Amino acid sequence: MQAIDWQAKYKDKVKTAPAAMKLIKSGHSIFIGTGCAQPQHLVHALVEHSDHIYDAHIVHLLTMGDAPYVDDKFREKFKMNSFFIADNVRHALDRGVGDYTPIFLSEIPAEFESGRIPIDVALISVAPPDANGLCSLGVSVDIVQSAAANARYVIAQVNSHMPRTHGNSFLHVNTIDVLVPHDEPIIEIPIEEPDETLRRIGQNVAHLVEDGSTIECGIGRIPQALAEYLVYKKDLGVHTEMFSDWILELIECGAITCAKKSLNRGKIVASFCMGSKKLYDYIDNNPFFEFYPTEYVNDVNVISQHDKMVGINVGLEIDLTGQVCADSLGYKFYSGIGGQVDFIRGSARSRGGKAVIAMPSTAKNGEISRIVPNLTEGAGVVTTRADVHYVVTEYGIAYLHGKSIRQRVLDLINIAHPKFRKGLMQAAKARNYIYQDQIEMSWDQVNYPEELEHYATLRDGTEIFFRPIKPIDEPALSEMLYSLSEQSVRTRYMTRTMAFPHKDVQQLTNIDYKGDIAIVGIVPGIGGDDIVAITQYYLDPKTMAAEVAFLVQDEWQQKGMGTFLLDYIAQVARQRGVKRFYAKVLPDNKPMLAVFQNSGYKVNVEFDGDVYNVSYDLTKERS
């Protein structure tokens, strides 16, 4: 980039900050640049040279530097209105000094353009103009570009530390009224190391991100934790409202290439970023990154055009019906709506896309559950129960979209902290959200055996996920049972009855994993996971002998599924001290007999005139 003596070339626009403040009049609406691009020198000049200003209205999205204008001594001079509540102004709202406008981020520029939210003066930060007179907005394009385009006056702090970013991130010097030269470090945001809970959340979210996905992920410890589990992914793209340092490792390890993006292929697209100096140096004049205004980045139609778009957002609280609160703690406004709904809806419309809400299961050091029977009084709904798709905690993933209230309740309870599950279940029964006879486990004493989760490849090359059964599997298991042929029902249950009522099926899905074990085979389905096989044993603790059985959906038979299931559950049983397996098999069920006889164990088979009684000793080594 050709260096120029810009102060000499544009000397008629160059002024000091105090001189620039004379453009501001009482009653003006003043926009302050976003995030880490906040023009700190101009902000301090605003309050220091405000003797002539009264009842000015300050508007901003998210400011990370000082906010002296919210001090009580400036109460007669400045009124603050924020679209997103940062730490530096939250106390002002608590005191009733500031105001908050809940609005989708994608819709703010239209408010500026229409004049419904007027902007008289925009205080912004830019990099020095290049030889063509173009000034980069650097780390924050977002709503800054729209504010500048619709302001009566634009006062720009020209900061040589501001990275020069590519994309639709430039203002021509002719559109700027005053240039105030002042260098200062760009605000840095330290990111705390994620704890084990957040790492589990990151790991669970990573399961939803396929190779070739385009992701939206912001700033904080959850994105940082997620990044640790994305390093092995391939050809990820990025189309995000904002990003932080987590992006660097994923670029350097080759996980992020943007090679398969549907739009802006080969480019990381964002509207602003916040992080460290290392990040700012990395994006400086780096053509791999393109910054665009919010009205493009957060446009639902643009987002939805990305195949396999995964939008990852956070919530503060979710009720059992799926309503997500993300901007308030009861009546106390805490953050903002931001781009959550933009990306939830855009990702949901994407071909192969996933809309994700991620949150720890508890708050206040585990004292309260974030999954609640009803939202706290005063809490606002940001993502509606009709918009919610995936909800992720450290305890797993719940898919809610298109599901009934009863299914949602059970799915959300399954990913709540175990010590709160009983209370949630009882609250759901009190509201008639679920059946009154729904089994209540002592969840704080039930440890799901995650170590038994296992992927296996069948003879035809199909990969199957095997895992212990969960209470939420009742609908999927019921669907599998009703899909069985009459022959499969008869050979497994020795009856022609085709009824599998709730009261019976829930007995199969609600187990304590101590005495009895059930393993299901899972494949992806249109409405979520489909169960295509189940094996289980029922233990007699006195003899340590267990009755074993397995069942494979008709279309998945003769693929080696039964052989794998029996072998795997035998390994589990041996590890848990089970001494003997036994089973009853109908005479015409030759395939099941063959599976037992080919198990490698010395199998005893006795015919009592009706059925074969099969048994074998698990303590003996297999042949």
C-alpha positions in Angstrom: 0.0 0.0 0.0 1.5 3.3 -1.0 2.2 5.6 1.9 1.0 9.2 1.6 1.2 12.3 3.7 -2.5 12.2 4.3 -2.5 15.1 6.9 -1.0 17.4 4.3 -3.3 16.2 1.5 -6.5 16.5 3.5 -5.4 19.4 5.8 -8.7 21.2 5.3 -10.4 18.2 7.1 -7.8 17.7 9.8 -8.7 19.1 13.2 -8.1 18.5 16.9 -10.6 16.6 18.9 -11.7 19.7 20.9 -12.3 21.6 17.6 -14.3 18.7 16.2 -16.5 18.6 19.2 -17.8 22.1 18.3 -19.9 20.4 15.6 -22.0 18.7 18.3 -25.0 20.7 19.5 -27.5 20.2 22.3 -30.1 17.7 21.5 -27.9 15.9 18.9 -28.0 12.2 18.5 -24.4 10.9 18.6 -23.3 7.5 17.4 -20.2 6.0 18.9 -18.2 3.3 17.0 -18.5 -0.3 18.0 -16.6 -2.7 20.1 -12.8 -2.6 20.1 -12.9 0.1 17.4 -14.4 2.6 19.8 -12.7 6.0 19.2 -11.5 6.4 22.8 -9.8 9.7 22.2 -13.0 11.2 20.7 -15.1 9.8 23.5 -13.0 11.5 26.2 -12.9 14.7 24.2 -16.7 14.6 24.0 -17.1 14.7 27.8 -14.2 17.0 28.4 -15.4 19.6 26.0 -19.2 19.4 26.6 -19.8 22.7 28.2 -22.0 23.7 25.3 -23.9 20.4 25.1 -27.2 19.4 26.8 -29.6 16.6 26.3 -27.5 14.9 23.7 -28.5 11.3 22.9 -25.6 8.8 22.6 -26.4 5.7 20.6 -24.1 2.6 20.3 -24.2 -1.1 19.7 -21.4 -2.5 21.9 -18.7 -0.4 23.4 -15.6 -2.0 25.0 -13.7 1.1 26.1 -14.6 3.8 28.7 -18.1 5.2 28.8 -17.6 8.4 30.9 -20.8 9.9 29.5 -22.9 7.6 31.8 -21.4 9.2 34.9 -24.0 10.9 37.1 -22.2 14.2 36.7 -23.1 14.2 33.0 -26.7 13.3 33.5 -28.0 16.6 32.2 -25.7 16.5 29.1 -26.0 12.9 27.8 -28.6 10.2 27.6 -27.4 6.8 26.6 -29.2 4.2 24.4 -27.6 0.9 23.7 -28.6 -1.9 21.3 -26.4 -4.3 23.3 -25.5 -3.9 26.9 -21.7 -4.2 27.6 -20.1 -4.4 31.1 -19.2 -0.7 31.0 -22.7 0.6 30.7 -24.7 -2.2 32.5 -24.5 -0.3 35.8 -25.9 2.8 34.2 -29.0 0.8 33.2 -29.3 -0.6 36.7 -29.4 3.0 38.0 -32.0 4.1 35.4 -29.5 6.4 33.6 -29.2 4.5 30.4 -31.7 2.9 28.0 -31.8 -0.2 25.9 -33.4 -0.9 22.5 -34.1 -4.5 21.9 -33.8 -5.1 18.1 -32.4 -7.6 15.7 -29.0 -6.6 14.7 -29.8 -7.0 11.0 -32.6 -4.4 11.3 -30.6 -1.5 12.9 -29.2 -0.1 9.6 -32.7 0.3 8.2 -33.6 2.4 11.3 -30.7 4.7 10.6 -31.6 5.0 7.0 -35.3 5.7 7.6 -34.5 8.3 10.3 -36.5 6.5 12.9 -33.3 6.4 14.8 -31.7 9.6 13.8 -27.9 10.2 13.7 -26.6 13.7 13.8 -22.9 13.0 14.5 -21.0 9.7 14.1 -17.8 9.3 16.1 -15.8 6.5 14.5 -12.3 5.1 14.2 -10.5 4.5 10.8 -7.2 3.5 9.5 -5.2 6.2 7.7 -6.5 6.9 4.1 -4.6 5.2 1.3 -3.5 6.7 -1.9 -7.0 6.6 -3.3 -8.5 8.3 -0.2 -10.1 5.2 1.2 -10.1 4.7 5.0 -10.7 1.3 6.4 -13.1 0.9 9.3 -10.8 -1.9 10.5 -12.0 -4.2 13.2 -15.6 -2.9 13.2 -17.7 -2.4 10.1 -21.0 -3.8 11.5 -23.5 -0.8 11.9 -20.7 1.8 11.8 -20.8 2.1 8.0 -24.6 2.7 8.1 -24.3 5.2 10.9 -21.7 7.1 9.0 -23.7 7.0 5.8 -26.7 8.5 7.5 -25.1 10.9 9.9 -25.2 14.7 9.3 -21.5 14.9 10.4 -18.8 12.2 10.5 -15.9 12.7 12.9 -13.2 10.1 12.4 -10.3 9.4 14.7 -7.5 8.3 12.3 -5.5 5.7 14.1 -2.4 4.1 12.5 -2.8 1.1 14.8 -6.2 0.3 13.2 -5.8 -2.8 10.9 -6.7 -2.2 7.3 -9.3 -4.8 6.6 -10.7 -5.9 3.2 -14.2 -6.3 1.9 -16.9 -3.7 2.1 -15.1 -1.9 4.9 -14.1 1.4 3.4 -15.2 5.0 3.7 -13.8 7.6 1.2 -12.3 10.5 2.9 -14.7 12.8 1.1 -17.6 11.3 3.1 -15.8 12.2 6.4 -16.2 15.8 7.7 -13.4 15.9 10.2 -10.2 13.8 10.5 -8.7 13.7 14.0 -5.2 12.2 14.0 -4.6 10.3 17.2 -2.8 7.0 17.6 -3.7 4.7 20.5 -3.7 0.9 20.9 -6.8 -0.9 19.7 -8.8 -2.2 22.7 -7.9 -5.8 23.5 -10.2 -8.4 24.9 -8.6 -11.2 27.0 -10.3 -14.5 26.7 -10.5 -16.7 29.8 -9.5 -20.3 29.5 -12.6 -22.5 29.3 -13.3 -24.8 32.3 -14.2 -28.5 32.0 -17.9 -27.8 31.8 -17.4 -25.5 28.8 -15.1 -27.9 27.2 -17.8 -30.6 27.3 -20.2 -28.1 25.7 -17.6 -27.4 23.0 -17.2 -31.1 22.4 -20.9 -31.6 22.1 -21.3 -28.7 19.7 -18.4 -30.0 17.6 -20.4 -33.2 17.0 -22.9 -31.1 15.1 -20.2 -29.5 12.8 -19.6 -31.6 9.7 -16.6 -31.2 7.4 -17.4 -28.5 4.9 -19.7 -26.6 7.3 -19.8 -22.9 7.5 -19.9 -21.7 11.1 -21.1 -18.6 13.0 -19.5 -18.3 16.4 -18.8 -15.2 18.4 -16.6 -14.4 21.4 -16.2 -15.9 24.8 -15.2 -19.1 26.5 -17.7 -21.3 24.6 -16.3 -20.5 21.2 -12.8 -20.9 22.6 -13.7 -24.3 24.0 -15.4 -25.3 20.7 -12.3 -24.4 18.7 -10.4 -27.1 20.6 -12.6 -29.7 19.1 -12.8 -28.3 15.6 -9.1 -28.7 14.8 -9.7 -32.1 13.2 -12.4 -30.9 10.9 -11.9 -30.2 7.2 -12.7 -27.3 4.9 -14.7 -25.3 7.4 -15.9 -21.9 6.3 -16.8 -18.8 8.4 -19.6 -16.4 8.0 -20.1 -14.8 11.3 -21.2 -11.6 13.0 -18.0 -11.5 14.9 -15.0 -13.6 15.9 -12.0 -13.6 18.3 -8.7 -15.3 18.7 -10.2 -18.8 18.5 -10.1 -18.4 14.7 -6.3 -18.3 14.5 -5.5 -21.9 15.5 -8.2 -23.2 13.2 -6.7 -21.4 10.3 -3.2 -22.4 11.1 -4.0 -26.1 11.5 -5.9 -26.1 8.2 -9.4 -26.7 9.6 -10.7 -23.4 8.2 -10.1 -23.0 4.5 -13.5 -21.6 3.3 -12.9 -23.7 0.2 -16.5 -25.1 0.2 -18.5 -22.0 1.1 -21.5 -21.3 -1.0 -21.0 -17.6 -0.9 -17.7 -15.6 -0.6 -15.8 -18.8 -1.3 -12.3 -18.7 -0.1 -13.0 -15.8 2.4 -13.8 -15.5 6.1 -16.7 -13.0 6.3 -17.5 -11.1 9.4 -18.8 -7.6 10.5 -16.5 -7.1 13.4 -13.9 -8.8 15.6 -12.6 -8.4 19.2 -9.5 -10.0 20.6 -5.7 -9.6 21.0 -3.1 -7.6 19.2 -2.0 -10.9 17.7 -5.4 -11.2 16.1 -5.4 -7.5 14.9 -1.9 -8.0 13.4 -3.1 -11.2 11.6 -6.1 -9.6 9.9 -4.2 -6.4 8.9 -4.2 -6.2 5.1 -5.0 -10.0 5.0 -7.2 -10.7 1.9 -8.4 -14.0 3.5 -10.6 -11.9 5.8 -13.4 -9.7 4.4 -15.5 -7.4 6.6 -19.0 -6.4 5.6 -21.8 -4.3 7.1 -24.4 -5.9 9.3 -27.1 -5.6 6.8 -25.2 -8.2 4.6 -23.6 -10.4 7.2 -26.8 -10.8 9.3 -29.2 -11.0 6.4 -31.2 -14.1 7.0 -31.4 -14.8 3.2 -27.6 -14.4 2.9 -27.0 -16.7 5.8 -29.4 -19.3 4.5 -27.6 -19.6 1.2 -24.6 -21.2 2.9 -25.0 -25.0 2.7 -24.4 -26.7 6.1 -24.5 -23.4 7.9 -24.1 -23.9 11.7 -25.1 -20.9 13.8 -23.9 -21.2 17.4 -25.3 -18.8 19.9 -25.7 -18.7 23.7 -28.6 -18.4 26.0 -29.1 -17.4 29.6 -32.1 -19.5 30.4 -34.5 -21.9 28.6 -37.9 -23.1 29.7 -39.2 -26.6 29.2 -41.2 -25.7 26.1 -38.1 -24.3 24.3 -38.3 -20.5 24.9 -34.8 -19.0 25.1 -34.0 -15.9 27.1 -30.7 -14.3 26.0 -30.9 -10.6 26.9 -32.1 -10.3 30.5 -32.0 -11.8 34.0 -35.6 -11.4 35.0 -36.4 -7.7 34.7 -32.8 -6.8 34.6 -31.5 -6.2 31.0 -28.1 -7.9 30.8 -26.9 -8.1 27.2 -29.0 -7.8 24.0 -30.7 -9.6 21.2 -27.8 -9.0 18.8 -27.6 -11.4 15.9 -28.9 -14.5 17.6 -32.3 -14.7 15.8 -30.8 -13.6 12.5 -28.4 -16.6 12.6 -30.9 -19.0 14.2 -33.3 -18.4 11.4 -30.7 -18.2 8.6 -29.0 -21.5 9.8 -32.4 -23.2 10.1 -33.2 -22.4 6.4 -29.8 -23.5 5.2 -29.6 -26.8 3.3 -28.1 -29.1 5.9 -27.9 -26.3 8.4 -28.1 -26.4 12.1 -29.2 -23.7 14.5 -27.6 -24.2 18.0 -28.2 -22.6 21.4 -25.4 -23.6 23.8 -25.3 -22.9 27.5 -24.0 -24.5 30.7 -26.7 -26.4 32.5 -26.4 -24.3 35.7 -25.5 -20.8 36.8 -24.3 -19.2 40.1 -21.7 -22.0 40.7 -24.3 -24.7 40.2 -26.9 -23.2 42.5 -29.6 -22.8 39.9 -30.6 -24.6 36.7 -30.6 -22.7 33.4 -33.3 -25.2 32.2 -36.4 -24.1 34.0 -40.1 -25.0 34.2 -40.9 -21.4 33.2 -38.7 -18.4 32.5 -37.9 -16.1 35.4 -40.6 -13.4 35.8 -39.6 -10.5 33.6 -37.3 -12.5 31.3 -37.7 -11.8 27.7 -38.0 -14.4 24.9 -35.3 -13.9 22.3 -35.5 -17.2 20.4 -39.1 -18.5 20.4 -40.1 -22.0 21.0 -41.0 -22.2 17.2 -37.4 -21.1 16.3 -35.4 -23.3 18.6 -33.6 -26.3 17.0 -30.6 -27.7 18.9 -29.9 -27.0 22.5 -26.6 -28.1 23.9 -25.3 -28.3 27.5 -22.4 -30.2 29.0 -24.8 -33.2 29.4 -25.6 -33.6 25.7 -27.7 -32.4 22.8 -31.5 -31.9 22.6 -33.1 -31.4 19.2 -36.5 -29.7 19.7 -37.7 -28.4 16.3 -40.9 -30.1 15.2 -41.3 -32.0 18.4 -44.3 -31.9 20.8 -44.1 -30.3 24.2 -43.9 -33.8 25.8 -40.9 -34.7 23.7 -39.2 -31.3 24.3 -39.7 -31.6 28.0 -38.1 -35.0 28.2 -35.2 -34.1 25.8 -34.4 -30.9 27.8 -34.6 -32.7 31.2 -32.1 -35.2 29.7 -29.5 -32.5 29.2 -30.2 -30.6 32.5 -28.0 -31.0 35.5 -28.9 -34.4 37.2 -29.6 -32.7 40.5 -32.4 -30.6 39.0 -34.0 -33.3 36.8 -36.4 -34.6 39.4 -37.7 -31.2 40.1 -38.1 -30.4 36.4 -40.0 -33.7 35.9 -42.4 -33.0 38.7 -43.0 -29.4 37.5 -43.7 -30.8 34.0 -46.2 -33.3 35.5 -47.9 -30.5 37.4 -48.4 -28.6 34.1 -49.5 -31.8 32.3 -46.7 -31.4 29.9 -45.9 -35.1 30.2 -47.7 -38.3 31.3 -48.4 -38.6 35.0 -47.0 -42.1 35.0 -43.6 -41.0 33.5 -40.9 -42.8 35.4 -38.8 -40.7 37.7 -35.3 -41.9 38.2 -32.9 -40.8 41.0 -30.9 -39.0 38.3 -28.4 -37.6 40.8 -27.4 -41.2 41.4 -27.6 -42.4 37.8 -24.4 -42.1 35.9 -24.8 -42.4 32.1 -22.0 -44.8 31.0 -20.6 -42.6 28.2 -17.6 -44.9 28.0 -19.9 -47.5 26.4 -20.5 -45.3 23.3 -18.9 -46.9 20.3 -18.8 -46.6 16.5 -18.7 -49.8 14.5 -18.7 -50.7 10.8 -21.0 -53.4 9.5 -20.1 -55.9 6.7 -21.5 -53.6 4.0 -19.4 -50.7 5.2 -22.2 -48.9 7.0 -21.1 -47.0 10.2 -23.4 -47.5 13.2 -23.3 -45.6 16.5 -23.9 -47.9 19.5 -24.6 -46.3 22.9 -26.5 -47.0 26.1 -30.2 -46.3 25.9 -31.6 -43.1 27.3 -35.0 -42.0 28.6 -35.4 -39.8 25.6 -35.2 -42.8 23.3 -38.8 -43.8 24.0 -40.3 -42.3 20.8 -37.5 -43.7 18.5 -37.7 -47.1 20.2 -41.4 -47.2 19.9 -41.2 -46.3 16.2 -38.7 -49.1 15.7 -40.8 -51.7 17.5 -43.9 -50.8 15.5 -41.9 -51.1 12.2 -41.1 -54.7 12.9 -42.6 -57.5 10.8 -44.9 -60.0 12.5 -42.2 -62.6 12.2 -39.6 -60.4 14.0 -42.1 -59.7 16.8 -42.9 -63.3 17.2 -39.3 -64.5 17.3 -38.2 -61.9 19.8 -41.3 -61.7 22.1 -42.8 -65.1 21.3 -46.1 -63.5 20.7 -48.0 -62.1 17.7 -49.0 -59.0 19.7 -48.1 -55.8 18.0 -48.8 -53.4 20.8 -46.0 -51.5 22.5 -47.7 -49.0 24.8 -45.9 -46.1 26.6 -46.0 -47.8 30.0 -44.1 -50.8 28.6 -41.6 -49.0 26.3 -40.6 -46.5 29.0 -39.5 -49.5 31.2 -37.0 -50.3 28.5 -35.6 -46.8 28.2 -35.4 -45.8 31.9 -32.7 -47.9 33.5 -30.1 -47.2 36.1 -27.2 -48.7 34.2 -26.1 -50.6 37.3 -27.8 -54.0 37.1 -29.5 -53.9 33.7 -27.9 -52.6 30.5 -29.4 -51.8 27.1 -27.4 -50.8 24.0 -29.0 -49.3 20.9 -27.8 -49.0 17.4 -28.3 -45.5 16.0 -28.3 -44.2 12.4 -29.2 -40.6 11.3 -32.8 -40.1 10.3 -34.9 -37.3 8.9 -36.3 -36.4 12.3 -33.2 -37.1 14.3 -31.6 -40.4 15.4 -33.3 -43.6 14.3 -32.9 -46.7 16.5 -32.4 -49.8 14.3 -31.2 -52.3 16.8 -31.3 -53.0 20.6 -29.6 -55.5 22.8 -30.1 -55.8 26.6 -29.5 -57.9 29.6 -31.4 -58.2 32.8 -29.2 -59.2 35.7 -30.0 -61.4 38.7 -27.7 -59.9 41.3 -27.8 -63.0 43.5 -26.4 -65.4 40.8 -24.8 -62.7 38.6 -26.4 -64.4 35.7 -28.3 -62.3 33.1 -30.9 -63.0 30.5 -29.8 -61.5 27.2 -31.7 -60.6 24.1 -31.2 -58.6 20.9 -33.5 -57.3 18.2 -32.6 -55.9 14.8 -35.0 -54.0 12.6 -35.9 -56.1 9.5 -34.2 -54.0 6.9 -31.0 -54.1 9.0 -30.9 -57.9 9.4 -28.3 -60.1 7.8 -25.6 -57.3 7.9 -23.7 -58.6 11.0 -25.6 -56.4 13.4 -26.7 -59.2 15.7 -23.3 -60.7 15.9 -21.8 -57.3 16.8 -24.5 -56.5 19.4 -24.1 -59.8 21.2 -20.3 -59.6 21.2 -20.3 -56.1 22.5 -22.8 -56.6 25.3 -20.9 -59.7 26.3 -17.8 -57.5 26.7 -19.7 -55.0 28.7 -21.2 -57.8 30.9 -17.8 -59.4 31.6 -16.3 -56.0 32.6 -19.2 -55.6 35.1 -18.8 -59.0 36.6 -21.6 -60.9 35.0 -20.9 -64.6 35.0 -23.4 -66.2 32.7 -25.7 -65.3 29.8 -28.9 -67.2 29.1 -31.7 -66.8 26.5 -34.8 -68.5 25.1 -35.0 -69.0 21.3 -37.9 -70.3 19.2 -37.0 -73.4 17.1 -37.6 -71.6 13.8 -35.3 -68.7 14.8 -32.3 -70.2 13.1 -30.4 -66.9 12.6 -30.5 -66.0 16.3 -29.3 -69.6 17.2 -26.5 -69.2 14.8 -25.4 -65.9 16.3 -25.2 -67.5 19.8 -23.4 -70.6 18.4 -20.9 -68.4 16.6 -20.2 -66.2 19.7 -16.9 -68.0 20.4 -18.2 -69.2 23.8 -19.0 -72.8 24.6 -22.7 -72.7 24.3 -25.1 -75.1 25.9 -28.4 -75.6 24.0 -31.3 -77.6 25.5 -34.8 -78.0 23.9 -37.7 -78.3 26.3 -40.3 -79.1 23.6 -41.2 -75.4 23.0 -38.1 -73.4 22.9 -34.3 -73.7 23.0 -32.7 -72.7 26.3 -29.3 -71.2 25.4 -26.6 -70.5 28.0 -22.9 -69.9 28.3 -20.2 -69.0 30.8 -18.8 -65.5 30.3 -15.9 -66.2 32.7 -14.4 -68.7 30.3 -12.2 -67.5 27.5 -13.6 -67.7 24.0 -12.3 -70.1 21.5 
